[in-house]
Amino acid sequence: MPALQEYKCPCCGAGITFDSGLQKLKCPYCDTEFDVETLAAYDEVLKQSESDFHWETNAGSEWTPGEAEGMRIYACRSCGGEIVGDATTAATSCPFCGNPVVMMPQFAGTLKPDLVIPFQLDKNAACEGFKKHLEGKRLLPKVFKDENHIDEVKGIYVPFWLFDADADADIRYKATRKRFWSDSRYNYTETSYYAVSRSGTVRFSGVPVDGSRKMADDLMESLEPYDISKAVDFRTAYLAGYFADKYDVSAEDSVGRANERVKRSTEEAFAGTVTGYSSVVPESTSIRLSSGKTRYVLFPVWLLNTTWKGAKYVFAMNGQTGKFVGDLPLDKAAKNRWFWGVAAGVAAIVLGLLYLFWKLR
């Protein structure tokens, strides 16, 4: 079976996990604390070639063709129990004894991340974030807070690609300025037309692209930004006590999305310099990228799954900053009351203005 890495307390032998508050590993039984660097020797196994490991994906007679594809089976070193994961599972815990384990082959050779942003916020912060997320939502069904329950809260390191590049751009805009005046007989409008050009270079560092098919790209992007300056060199010890996936979308396959993000950001940056006009419309855009580099990094994310009236809702929290996102159910009755209330208010304002105009005449 593939090799597993477990972090044991040298004092009592219990499994130890990474504590986001202390930024150290801590034994939950004897409370002994360890710096990540003191356990760096565990990572020596990463220098081994992937050829030293053999994946077990045998399908028995009980499986239909294709069902066992991507399955990975590991043996827990503490209790001997089998741990079943998929092709991207990189860190989890034993379902029998609860010890946190890291699947070392997932980080061997070229699969080893360059950087990791350690969790700064714990599970309690994720639950508090969920409560605050529900506050002030006028169209949220009132019973949702009471009747829904959190099925699962788990901290997971999500694989991302970071793209660095220089963008040389030439953009031409069509702009207008309008001037208005009137006399005793007419209202006048003068429109002036301008051709506006912008050229320059924008340097991008750390443009993130989600490297996991399991995670929705829009959900992951909504958790941004992450402070990349707080990223540290990868050590498997940071994964202890959390879940982790390795990428299943390669850097090459992520280039298109990175280019799209860089192009959109460049256009927005240049458009922000064209001011003082009544209207601005891009006519032509030329963006050329150079000096491209890629890094592999793991971002900390808390995932919360809840159930209400048989429907599943997924929420996520940035494990570094605490930014919380997720869709909520809509109270249709409250929505209708809000809509008609706004409509009635607008109608009252319009009628009032019409009455005032009539009186002035």
N, C-alpha and C positions, 0 to 999 in steps of 0.2 A: 504493500500500500504506500501511497505518497507520504513523505515525511511531514510531521507536524511540529511546530515549535510551541512549547508551553513554558510560561514564565513561573517558576516556583520560588517561594520564599526560602532563602537559605537558612532562615531561623527555625521555621516550623514546617516547611514543606507544602504549605497551602498555595493555591493559585493566586497570583497577584495581578492587579489591573492598573491601567493608567488613570490617575486621578486628575481631572481637568482643573480642579481648584488649586491643587498643590503643584501641578505640572511635573509630577513625579509618579513613579509606580509605588503602590501602597498595598500591603497585605491586609485584607479585611479581618483577619483573625488576631494577629499579634500587633497590628498597627505599625510595623516596621516600614520605613520609607526608603526608596532607592532612586538615585538619579538615573536618567535614561542612559547616560554615557557609561555608567558602571556596569550596565548589562549589554554593552555593545558587542561583547564577545559572542553573544548568541547569533549575531548577524553574519558571523564568518561562514555559516552554512550557505549564505547567498552566493559565495564564490564558486560553489560547485556547479558543474554544468547540468543543464536540464536533462542531459542524456543519462545522468545518474539516477533519475527517477522514472518510474513506470506507472502510467495511469491505468487504473482498473476500471474498465467499462464493459465487462462481460454481461451479456443479457441471457437470462435463463429462459426456461420454457414458459414461465408465467408471463413474460413480457412479449408484447406484440412487436413486430419489426419497427425500429426507430424510437421506441419509447425510452430506451436506456441511453440514447445518445446524449452526451453532455453531462451524464451523471458522474460524480466523483465520490469515492468512498474512502474514508480515513479512519484510522484506529486511534482512539484516545489513549495517550500514554499513562494516564492516571488510573482509569478503570477498565480499559480494554474495550469499551463500547464503540460501536460503529457510528461515525458521523457522516451523514450523507449531505453533499452539497452539489451545486451545479458547476459548470465549467468556469464560472467567473468568481465563485466564492473564495475569498482570500483570508477572511478572519471571521470567527464565530465562537460559539461556546458548545461544550459537550452537552447533549440533551439529557445525559444520565447523571453526571456528577457536577455539571455546571462550570467546569474549568474553562477559562478562555483559551482558545487555541488559534494559532496562525498557520495557514497552509503555505509552507515555505516554497514549494515549487512555483506558486503563483507569482513569486517575487524574484525568482532566480534569473540569472543572465540578463537579457535585454528587457525583461519584464519588470525589473526593479525600478520603482519610482525615483525621480531625482529629489523631490521635496515632499514634505507633508506639513499641513497646517494642523497642529494638535488641537483637540477640543479645548475650548476655554469655558464652556458652559455645560452643566451637568443635566441629568434627567429631570430633576426638580425644576430647573429653569425652563426646560421644554414644556412641562405641564403648566407652569405659570404663564408662559407665553401663549399657550392655547386659551387659557381663561381670558387673558387680556385681548386676544384676537376676537373674542365673542362680544366684547364690550362696545357699546355705542352703535351696534348694527340695527338700525331701525326696521329693516325689512327681514330680519332674522326671526323665524317662528319662536315665540316666547317659550314654548315647551322644549325647544331644541337643547337648551342648556341643561335641563333637568333629565330629559329622557335619553339623550345620546350618552354613550360611554366610550372611553378610550379602550380599544381592543389591544393595542400594542404601541409601545414607545421604544424605539431602538436608535442608537447612535450608529451611524454608518459612515465610513470613509468612501467617498464617491470619486472615481478616477476622472481626472480632467487633463486636457492638453492645454498648455500655455504657449501662445504664439507671440513671437517678437518680430516686428517688421518695420521698415520705413516706407511710408506712402508718399510718393511724389504725385501731386495733383495739379491739373489745369482745368478750371471750371469757368464757363461763361454763362452769365445770367442776362435775362431781359427784364429791365426794371422800369417802373413808371413813377412819376410824381404828379399829383393832382392839386390844382389850386381852384378855390371856389370864391365867387363874389356875386353880387347882384346890384341892380339899380331899381328904379321905380317901375320898370317894365319887365325885366328879364332876370333869370338866374343863370349864371355863367359857370362853366367848368372848363379849365384848361388842363390838358394832359400832355406831359413831356415824357419822351421815351429815351431810355439810356441803355447802352451796352456796357455791362460790368464784367470785368475779368478778375479772377483770383488764381494765383499760382503759389506753390510752396510745398514744404515737406512736413509731414506729421510723423512723429516717431511713436510707435506702439510697443508697449512692454507688458507681457502677461495677459494677452487677450484669451479668456478662458472658453473652452469648448468641451461640453460634457462628453466623456468617453464611454458611457454606459447606456446600452439600449434599454435597461430596466427603468431608467430615470427619464421622465419627460423633459425635453430640452427647455420648454418654456417655464416649467416649474423650477428647474435648476438655475436658469438665468434670472428669475425673479428674486432669488436669494442673494444675488450679487449686490454690492461688491464684497470681495474678500481682501484683506490686507496681506498682500503677497510678501511684504517686507517682514512679516512675522513667521514666514515659512522657515522650516529647519531641514537639515539633511535627513533623509529618510532613515528611520530605525524601526524595525518591526515591534519594538517595545511599545511604541505609541499606539499600536493597534490592540494591545491587550485589554480585553473587556468590551471591545466594540466589534461591530460587523465591518467587513470591508469587501469590496469587489475589485477585481482587476479589470482593465479596459476590455471591451469587446467591440469597440469602434476604434480602428487604428488611427494614427496621426495622419496618414495619407488620406483616409476617408473623411477626416475632419477638416481638411484644408478648405473645402468649399464653404463650409459654415464660417470658418475663420475669416476668409476673404470677404464674405457677405457682411460680417460685423465690422471689419476694418473699413470697408467701402462706405457703409452707412454712417459710421462715426466720422469719417473724413468729410463726407458731404455735409453733415450737421455742423462740424467745426467751421468749415468754410462759409456756409450759409449764415452763421452767426456773425460774420464780419461784414455782411452786406446790410447796412442799416440806413435809415433815413429816407426810405422809399415807400410809396403807397402800396406797391406790389412788387414781388420778386419771383421770377420763374426761371429755373435752370434750363438752358438751351443745349449745352453740350458738356459732357464730363469725361475726363481722361484721368484714370488713377493707375499708377504703376507701382508695384511692390518690389522691394529689394531687401537684402540682408535678413532673410527669413530664418528664424531659429525656433525650435520646439523643445519644450520641457514637459516631463510627465510628473504630475503632482496629485496628491490626495487631499480633497477638501472635506471638512467635518460637517455632517448634516444630521439633524435629528428628524426622524420620520414618525408621524403619529397617524395611526389608522383608527377611525371611529365608525360606528354603525348607528344609523337612526332610521327607523321605519323600513328596515331591510335594505337600505342603500348604504354604500360604502363611501366615506369621505377621507381623502388623504391630505394631510397638512405637513408642512416642512418648516424647520427652523435652522437658520445659519448657526452652526455650532461655535462660531467665532464671535459674531456680532450680535446674535439674538434676533435678527430680522426674521419675522414670522409671516408665512404666506399659506394660502389654501382657500378653496372655494367653499361657500356656505349655502345651505338650502335657502330658498326664497319663500316668504309668506305671501302667497298670491293675493289674499284678502287685504293685507297691509299695503301691498304694491298698488292695488286698485284704489284704496283709500288715499294713498299718497298722490297718485296720478290725478284723480279727480279733485283733490284738494288744491294741487298746483294749478290745474286747469281753471278751477273756479277763481283762484287768486288772480291769474292772468286776465281772465274775462272781466273781473271787477276793475282792474287797473285800466284796461282798454275802454270800458264803458265810462269810467271816470274821466279819462282824457278826452273822449268824444264829447261828453257833457260840458267839460270846461271849454273846449274849442267852440262849441255851439253858443255858450254864454258870451264868449269874447266877441263873437261876430255880432 
